[in-house]
Amino acid sequence: MTTASRPPGMAFELALLLALATLWGGSYTFIKLGVETIPPITLIAARTAIAGALLLVIMRMRAVTMPTDGATWRRFMFQGCLNSVIPWTLIAWGECFVDAGLATILNSASPIFTFLFTAMVTRHEAASPRKLFGVVAGMAGICLIVGVDAFRDLGTGLVAEVAIVAATICYACAAIFSRGFKGLDPMAPAAGSLLAGAAILIPLSFAVERPWTLAPSTTSLAALLALAVFSTAIAFVIYFRLIQTLGSVGTTAQAYLRVPIGVALSVSFLGERLSPTAWLGLACVVIGVAAMTIPARKTAAA
């Protein structure tokens, strides 16, 4: 077999998938550090506003224009609610009560929900046995990485954990809804959804948390900046590109890569422990990602 049997540029797309997983894997540590002195709604409002403004600047430098029609902006608003306003606020609130590593793990189930929604509702992508195997292998790897001990405290933070799982379902719906932005520069829906999200969250932050009364620490402010620039602005551009190239199920498979990365960062910076079975779990994760993202080879015609 020659390399011609593989779609051109697939190695680059998979590299982008790894980069996205790294950027989003780090977000859980940034959020944990941020919510120490910045309340959840204010943290996410600032995250969306900073990231959206940064993307607008980059778009101007690239001479990319934003859509101006109301229908597209209504889609941006809906996408912003599914992909940032609701899930990010739920995760930030949840991390006030649970470890960043556990939040990473609970939030890694998005490919499962995407696969199920795709198979049973939209059916826009083939629900192949290989993708089902990828779901099973990835979740097996997550269980090995985390270990049974990681779930010993499920009862104490149950509401927070349910909130994080609800955020996961929002991500799955957002990945499917993102298909409607084909034809737009990837930065347009990224910036549009972030700015729409900021328009919702900033008034809510002022009404509920009164941010002018806060005294955030330097660590929390640095975490917020990293969260906005790296884990949001840059990550969103990659995300919307991958939705168009790998599909919604393939793109959300980065959640499996996000687990070892997110847990490793929480171990390094927050002192959380990694399961001794992590290496075997990581192998299962990689197999699961490969099964869900690398397209099957087409048999040549006789």
Number of C-alpha atoms within 10 A of each C-alpha: 5 5 7 7 12 15 11 10 10 15 12 10 19 20 12 19 27 17 19 27 27 23 23 26 29 25 25 28 27 27 26 26 23 28 24 15 17 22 21 23 26 23 28 32 26 19 25 30 20 21 27 27 16 16 24 21 13 13 17 11 9 9 9 15 13 18 13 8 8 9 10 16 17 14 19 24 23 18 26 27 22 24 26 27 27 20 24 26 22 23 29 28 21 25 29 19 16 20 19 30 29 23 26 28 24 20 26 25 23 26 31 24 19 26 27 17 18 20 15 10 9 11 12 13 12 11 15 12 11 16 24 17 15 26 26 16 22 33 22 17 27 25 19 21 26 23 17 10 8 17 11 9 10 14 9 11 15 14 13 21 23 16 22 29 23 18 24 28 20 23 26 25 19 20 24 20 18 20 15 12 17 13 8 15 16 19 25 22 27 28 28 25 28 32 24 24 28 27 17 16 25 19 15 15 20 14 10 11 16 13 17 7 7 12 9 15 14 11 14 20 18 14 20 24 19 20 29 25 19 18 24 27 25 19 23 26 19 20 26 25 20 21 22 17 14 20 19 28 28 26 29 31 32 29 31 32 26 28 31 27 22 27 29 21 22 25 16 13 11 16 10 15 14 18 16 12 14 20 14 14 24 22 15 24 31 18 18 26 26 18 22 27 24 17 14 11 9 8 7 6 4 3
